[in-house]
Amino acid sequence: MLGLDRITFDPQVLGGKACIRKMRISVSLIVNLVANGMTVAEILEEYPDLEEADIQQALRYAAWTVEDVVYMPAGVPA
């Protein structure tokens, strides 16, 4: 999926939420930390098992999931 090899989904880990490398660190947690002003360095200090590439891929995955693509069924007026 888009070269996002660090984003994993496992029903046994956080109920199948998008996580970083099968750890109990969700993509949504990373995005929330960044959105609330934490720097990459601060996140890495707080979560030493993470790597900078994990944070980059979490943000790429989040951006991909909210991509502005609208699908209109055939025959429905725009």
HUVEN-V846049 format. One record per pair of residues at least 4 apart in sequence whose C-alpha atoms are under 6 Angstrom apart, sorted by the first residue. I is the first residue (numbers start at 1). J is the second residue. Records with the same first field share a line. If there is no record, write none. Layout:
# HUVEN-V846049
I->J ; J
This chain:
# HUVEN-V846049
6->20 ; 21
7->19 ; 20 ; 21
8->18 ; 19 ; 21 ; 22
9->16 ; 17 ; 18
10->16
11->15 ; 16
18->26 ; 27
19->25 ; 26 ; 27
20->25
27->58
28->32
31->35
33->38
34->38
38->42
43->47
44->48 ; 50
57->61
